Amino acid sequence: MDSIIQLKLEEILEYPNNSKTHPEEQVRKLANSIKKYGFKSIIVVDKDNYIVSGHGRKRALELLQQEGELELETIPCMRADDLTEQEVKELRIADNRLSEMSEWDNEKLTNELLDLDKAFAEELGFKLSVSSNGNDQMQDTEVELNKLDQKTDEYDEMDIRPNEHHDYIVFLFGDKEDYLNAISRLNVEKVYISEHNNKTGLGRVLKGKKLLKLLNK
C-alpha cells in the first residue's frame, strides 16, 4: 500500500538509468513554479528511495537549495512499496510516456491565457495566433503575447523567419483592447495556440493600430 513520507532532499535518490532528460531551462522553470506556488506535486519513490516519478522536480528543488531559496526542510514523497521491481520500472516509463499523449484544447487554453499576465505565457513559451475568414479568403494574423505592451517601432523593417512554408503578416498590438477589437472587426472564427515558432519565407511586422485605422475608413 502506498504511503506518504517525509524525506530530506539528499535522501531522495535519482534512478541511475532514468531515460527522461530534463534540460536546464525546464529545471529553471520548475524551480520558478515551486518558488511561486509552493511544492504541490509529490515525488514518488520506490522502497529504496529511488525516484519513480519526479526527477525534474527533485533537480528543481536542488537548484532552489543552491540558491538559498528552498524553504522546505523535508520533501513530501509517496513511497510505492506495493509494486514489484518490474512494475516500478514500468511505471517510470509509463508516467512519462502517457503524459506525452495528452493534447491542448487550444480554444480553451487561449481563453485562459488572455485572462492571465502575458509574462506567464511567455515563461511557458506560448505564442498566440489567430486565423480569420473574410471575403472567401483565409487571412492569418499572428500576435505574440509576450510583445503586446512593447514599443513596436523596431518591427517596421522586413522580418525574415526560418522554416515557415508561406509568406505572412504579423500585426503587433500595444494593448489587449486593440487586439480584441481587431479580432472582432476581422470576423475571426478560430483562435489557437502555437508552441512552435519556426517559419520559412518572408514576413512583415506591422503595427496593429495601422490595421485598425484601415478598418475604420
KACOR-V763753 format. One record per backbone hydrogen bond with DSSP energy under -1.0 kcal/mol. CO is the residue of the C=O (numbers start at 1). NH is the residue of the N-H. E is the energy in kcal/mol with one decimal. If there is no record, write none. Layout:
# KACOR-V763753
co = {CO/CO}
nh = {NH/NH}
e = {E/E}
This chain:
# KACOR-V763753
co = {3/5/7/8/9/13/15/23/24/25/26/27/28/29/30/31/32/33/34/38/43/44/44/45/46/49/50/53/54/55/56/57/58/59/60/61/62/63/64/65/75/76/77/78/79/79/84/85/86/87/88/89/90/91/93/94/98/104/105/106/107/108/109/110/113/117/117/118/119/120/121/122/127/128/129/130/131/132/134/137/139/141/144/145/147/152/153/159/162/163/168/170/172/175/176/177/178/179/180/181/182/183/184/190/192/194/202/203/204/206/207/208/209/210/211/212}
nh = {79/77/75/11/12/51/18/27/28/29/30/31/32/33/34/35/36/37/38/40/78/52/53/80/49/13/46/44/58/59/60/61/62/63/64/65/66/67/69/68/7/43/5/45/3/81/88/89/90/91/92/93/94/95/97/98/101/106/109/110/111/112/113/114/116/120/121/122/123/124/126/125/194/143/192/141/190/139/137/134/132/130/147/148/150/155/156/203/199/200/204/206/208/179/180/181/182/183/184/185/186/188/187/131/129/127/168/159/170/172/211/212/213/214/215/216}
e = {-3.2/-3.0/-3.8/-1.7/-1.2/-2.9/-2.0/-2.1/-2.5/-2.1/-2.6/-2.4/-2.3/-2.2/-2.5/-2.5/-1.9/-3.1/-2.0/-1.1/-2.8/-3.5/-1.6/-2.9/-1.9/-2.6/-2.3/-2.6/-2.2/-2.1/-2.1/-2.2/-2.1/-2.1/-2.2/-2.2/-2.4/-1.6/-3.2/-1.3/-2.3/-1.3/-3.0/-2.7/-1.4/-1.8/-2.2/-1.9/-2.3/-2.5/-2.1/-1.5/-3.1/-2.8/-2.8/-2.8/-1.1/-1.1/-2.7/-2.7/-2.1/-2.0/-2.7/-2.3/-1.3/-1.3/-1.0/-2.4/-2.3/-1.4/-2.4/-1.2/-2.1/-1.6/-1.8/-2.1/-1.5/-2.6/-1.6/-1.6/-2.3/-2.7/-1.8/-1.3/-1.1/-1.9/-1.5/-1.7/-5.0/-1.4/-1.3/-3.2/-3.2/-1.7/-2.8/-2.1/-2.4/-2.1/-2.0/-2.4/-2.1/-2.1/-1.0/-2.3/-2.0/-1.1/-1.4/-2.0/-2.6/-2.9/-1.0/-2.0/-2.1/-1.9/-2.3/-1.6}
